[in-house]
Amino acid sequence: MTVSRAIYANPVAAAAQWLATEKSPPHPIIPYLRKQFGLSSADAIAAIRESHLIKARSS
């Protein structure tokens, strides 16, 4: 699955994966995730939570 297909299939998961691997994410992050991934504020927060879980699992 390509990145663009992943974003359309599950944008929250795509945003979470991107955020978990991004070394220096932009600030403020919620407006960035909303614009780049087409998320609502609640979905952006869910992506942030999921990114923390992804990082914790990889440690």
N, C-alpha and C positions, 0 to 999 in steps of 0.2 A: 504494500500500500504506500503510495507516495505521501509526502508531507501534506500537500494540499487536500488530498482525499481524507487523510486522518483528521485534519482540521474540520472538514465538513461532517465527517462521521461522528466525531465526539470532540467538539472544540474545547471543552473543559479539560479533558485528558491531554489533548495536544498542548494546551497552555501550561498545564501542570508539568508535563515532560520538558517543555522548553524552559520553564522557570527553574526546574530542578537542575538543569545542566548549564544554565547561563551563569557565567562567572561574575558579571557585573550588570545585573538587571537595572533598567532605568527606574528613576523615582520621579513622581509617585507611580507605583506599579499598577494600581487598580485602573486608572484611566488608560494606561498603556495596554493592559490586557483587554479591556473593553473595546478599544479601537482596533488592535491588531487581530484579535480572535473573535470579535463580534459577540462578546459576552455581556450579560447583565452584571450589575454590581454583585449580586448574590453568587452568580456563576464565577466571577473573578475571585471572590473570596474562597469559594470551593476549590478553585484551581490552586490557590496559594496553599490551602490546607493539604491538598493532595501532593503538591510539590514537596512539602515538608516530610510527608510519609515516604515519598520516593527517595529523598535524600537520606532519611533514617535507615531505610532498608539497604541502601548501598554502602553504608558505613560498616 
